């Protein structure tokens, strides 16, 4: 039986981050990936001859600076991209800089109102961020470090005044629609923040606690700017390559096309893993950077875990509601009213709060909206290798597409694609005539392609009851698990999804700190 100090299961960016940090510490690390290459959701695929999709994610807005430094990207972050809120009836509203440091296409009074809301939201997100870059506190065993974090957050609120503290507590569990109505009058801006608060989350803008989704988004940063977003030079595949290169440079052994079938354990202690080939590899520490439900319900013998723990894992809500459409186009698309250079940014179709809410309503019952909301990018502008010269690729994340579609995705998929294309045509006239090929990935397709139960890219809902000490479940919220030597490091762990690398980074720190249960 081959032996390593640490085995990492899953070669997504979190697994690679954990592997790199552990490898740099001198551990002998083996990373195993079932797919033919590492990168996870950063890895693209050819969907039409000569045209490639850049991966499931198409924008980076959460990459942690410590992770960026770990993989050598700290000096290579490109320009911050704008967000364009499209309109069918007039000019778009444009957020420039880090989530609207400047706004174009709105009245001077509305720009002031948005600036006030932005400042408040970034302050509140900054309070929450203090708890996202450390392990959640252990209930009943709060440490001095935990107390210091609480004190620091409290002091920061006190410095801003009593009213700011009251506002934080008042707004924390509010819905984003009420907050938007409180500050803004422009439906384009209100629709945009309603969309951003609910993207990838099974909530509508009028659902209680939906503002948390926007807070979570704004805890992210790029190049030190909170709320900023960018596309890596060379596209998402270049970012995947940077993570891989860092792991290899740290001495990590990477094996792709290698499926793990069992995490080996004896009397509550991890011993290693078994592969589909029958090979067994021993290690005192195993880090699972895949979905928590796959870890505990598929790879671990149920006899090693308690019934209560398994029940909690089974109850993790992880049903995706976002579809991804990729288009191969003869030429770069032109959206009405959008400046040529702004096509490099993020284009959002969410006309108003009601538009987002009315799109969510059918999804609650497993049905499709006839007028979906979506986020659009043109990835080939950042990575020309995705399309032939003169041609282009378009990527759209379409919300809300229920994992369990009542009519079934076999029948619903072509109908939904036509709906999405009709919406795109209204904003980019004649785009249909430019389409050479297409690929629509439903949540069910995402589940099959990326091995994500439910097709949920966060590996579990980002809602109040599945965050912090309850992510993924309380007994495994601090990366260590009831099985000694087994750690979690995927998006299903604290602090959650997005291309941040923090779950992998914090899990590796826990191991290096010698925390064992």
Buried (B, 14 or more C-beta within 10 A) or exposed (E): EEEBBBBBBBBBBBBBBBBBBBBBBEBBBBBBBBBEBBBBBBBBEEBBEEBBBBBBBBBBBBBBBBBBEBBBBBEEBBEBBBBBBBBEEEBBBBBBBBBBBEBBBBEEEBBEBBBEBBEBBBBBBBBBBBBBBBBBBEEEEEEEEBEEBBEEBEEBBEEBEEEBBEBBEEBBEBBBBBBBEEBBEBBBBBBBBBBBBBBBBBBBBBBEBBBBBBBBBBBBBBBEBBBBBBBBBBBBBBBBBBBBBBBBEBBBBBEBEBEBEBBBBEEEBBBBBBBEEEEBBBBBBBBBBBBBBBBBBBBBEEEBBEEEBBEBBEEBEBBBBBBBBBBBBBEBBBBBBBBEEBBBBBBBBBBBBBBBBBBBEBBEEBBBBEEBBBBBBBBBBBBBEBBBEEBBBBBBBBBBBBBEBEEEBEEBBEEBBEBBBEBBEEBBEEBEEBBBBBBBBBBBBBBEBBBBBBBBBBBBBBBEEBBBBBBBBBBBBBBBBBBBBBBBBBBBBBBBBBBBBBBBBBBBBBBEEEEEE
